[in-house]
């Protein structure tokens, strides 16, 4: 199928946790922006994830593509490159399989796209209490987005983080006055033109763990070709389902420092292996 057969390609990075993916795909089904495809970038999950994907294909009208490779350690960037190759839209949005997009998530990524910009979204770090109580029905009817007293108390007591990022502010003036800007990229909420990612040879497959190779590295390389960040804070609202914190390995940080020292926009082991 030709490029731009959908306006957006939504890449969902997944490794196991089928119960989370079921919720994410349900959240995708209620998007106000409907001209998109979902690409499941599966880094070697078990058969339960495939079952969830097939269930979603029967239940929802938006196109779903499931890409999978064998589980051979952390190879998320390899699978992200596979998704990049498969994407049929000119603009690509990236989230993780434990992140619930709000109703206008894709609409905001579509409306805010701009040549020479990578869109930098944020996410609400939900509490363990909230995440354990979350149901499929709450996602389908949109009530998961309606934060009440309990959620704000979670935020005030540190059980949840960045609760204020759940407030959507369509007015750019309001966001500017309130200084609601961000500079750093999160691999779980960003979007960019496919051509810009191709120009840096995609994602560096030499990273062997999470934390910087799928976001900081990409943002740095994009900056070297003149693609700068545009904040989507208080737009493109995203809710991260609670799990224990993930530590970035020293090897990943060391690799990123080496990349910055070389000032090379193109990685050598990406879409094309040099």
N, C-alpha and C positions, 0 to 999 in steps of 0.2 A: 504494500500500500504506500502511496506517495506521501512525502513529507507534508505536514500541515493538514492531514485528513482529520485530525482533531486540533483544537486550538491550543490545548495544554496536554502535556504528558506528566502524570503524577507518578513518580517513582517511590515505591514503598519498600525500604530495606527491611528484610525479615530474617530472623533466625529463631525457629521454634516459637513457643508461646502462641499457639493457635487461638487461645481464648482472647488474647489481645487483638490479633488480626481480625477476628470476627467483629469486634467492636469497631475497629478502624474502618473496615469495609462498609459497615452500616452507616458510619458517620459520612463516608464518601457519598453514599446514596442520597443524602439529604442536602447536598451542596446546592446553593442558589445558582452557581455557574455549572452548567451541565455538559458543555462541549469539551470533554476530556476523556482520556484513557488512563487506566490504572495499570502500572507495571509492577508486579511483585518481584522484587530482586531478592531471591531466596538463597542464602549462603549455606545451603545444605541441611535444611530442616527435615524432620521426619514426616511420615505420611499424613499425620493429623493436619498439617498446614495445607497440603494438597486437597484434603477433604473440605476444609473451610473455603478454599478458593473455588472449588467446584460448586459448593453450596451457594456461594455468593454469585457465581455466574448464572445460576438458575433464578436467583431471587431479585437481582438488580439489572437495570437496563444499560448501565455504562459498560464499555468494553474493559475486560480484565485479561491481562497477559501474565502468565506465570512462568518466570525464568528460574531454573534451578541448576545447581551443580552439586557434586558430591561434597560431603562435609570433610574438609581437609585442613582444619584450623581456621583462624580468622582470615577470610578472603573477601571481605565485604567490598573492597575497592575493585576486585576482579568482577564481581557481580554488578557493581554500579556501572562499570564500563560496558558490560553486556546489555544492561538496561539502556544506556546511552545509545548504543548501536541500534537497539530495537525501537527507540522512541520515534513516533511518527509526527510529533508536533515540533514546531520551531522553538517553543519555550518550554522548559522543563522545570518542574517543581519536585523537591526532594523532602521526604519525611521518613521517619522510622516507624516500624510496625508496632510500636507501643505509644504512638502519639495520635490523639483524636483531633481531627480538624473541626473547627467551628463551622457553622453554616455558611459563612461568607469567606472562608479560607481561600478557596480557589478564585473567587471573584476578586479578592484583593490582590492576589498575585497577578491576575490578568490585567486589572485596571492600572496597577502601578508599574508594569513592565516598561522599560525604557532602554533604548540603544546604549550600549556601553556601560550598563549597570548590572550588578548582581544584587538581588533583593534579599535583605537580611531580616528574617523573622525571628521571633522569640517563642518561648513556650512557658506555660504555667507548670511549675513542678508540684503536682498534686500530692496530697497527704496519703499515707498508708491507709488511714481510715476511709477517705473518699474513694480510693482505688478499689479497696476490698468490697465496698458497698455498691460499686457501679454495676448496672445491669444492662443487658441488651435493649430492653424496653426504654430505659432512660436515654440511651443513645438515639434510638429510632424516633422518639418523640421530642428530642432536643432539650429535655429537662436537665441534662448533665451540664449545660452551659449556664444555667441559672444559679449563680453563686449566692448563697444566703449567709446567715449569721455563722453557722458552723464552719463554713469555708473561710470566712474572714478571720475567725478565731484561730483556725489552723495556721493561717498566714501570720497572725500577730504572735503566735507562740512558736513559730519556726518549724511547725510540722509540715507546712507547705511553703513554697517559695514563689515570689513574683506573682502573687495573686492579683496585683494591680494590672498585670499584663492580660488579664481576662476581660478588661474593659475595652471594647472596640470604639475607636475614635476616628470616624471617617474624615473629619475636618483636619486638613494638613496644618492650618493655622493653629488650631488647639494643640495639636501634637508639638508644634514648634514652640509655642508659648510655654508649654509644660516641660520642654526639653526631653521629650520622649523619643530620643534617638539612640541607636546602637551602632557600633562599628564592627564588631566581630561576627563571624559567620558561625552558625550552628548547622551541622550536617543534617539535623532533623527538621529544619525549616529554612530553606533558601530556594531561590529560583534564578534561572539565568538562561540566556539564549543558547541553544544547542551549538551553534557555530562558535560561540566563545569557549565552550568546554572542549570542542574539537581542536580549537586553536592551541590549547595547552596540552593536547594529547590525553585529555580525560583525567582520570584519577590514577595516582601513583600506586601501582600494585606492589611496590616494595615495602609498604607499611604492613606490619603483621599484627596490628592491634588497634583498638579504637582510640579516639580522642583528639587527633589532629590531622591525620592523613586524609580524612574525608571532608574536612572543612577548612582548617587553618591553612593547610598546604594549598588547597584549591584557591582560596581567597588571595593568598600571596602570589601565586602564579598568574591569576587573572589580573592582579594589579600591575604586573610587569608588562601586560599587553594593553594597558590603559582602561581596563574594566574596573570601575570603582564601586564601592558599596552604597546602597540606598536603604535606609532603615524602614522596616515595616512594623516597628514597635507599636502596639495597640491597633494593629491591623493583622490580618491573617492569623487569627487567634488559634492557638494550639495547646492541647492539654496532654502533658506527659504522664502516663500511668506509672505510679510509684514502683520502684524496685531499688534494691540495695545499690549504693553508688559504685560506678565503674572507675577503676584507676587506670590512668594513662601510663603505659610502660616507659621506662627510661629510654629504651631503644627507639620508641616512636618520637620522643622529644629530641633525641640525638639526631635522628634522621631529618627532622624538620629544621634543626639548627644548621645541618649540613646543606640542605636545600637553600636556605636563606643566604648562606655564604657563597653559593655558586651563582645566585641571581639568574638561574635558567628558567624561562617561562614554561618550557616543555619538559615533562617528565620522560624518562627513557623507557620505562616499563608501564605503559598506559594502553590507550586504544591500539597503538602500534608499538611493538617491542623492537627497540633499536639494537 
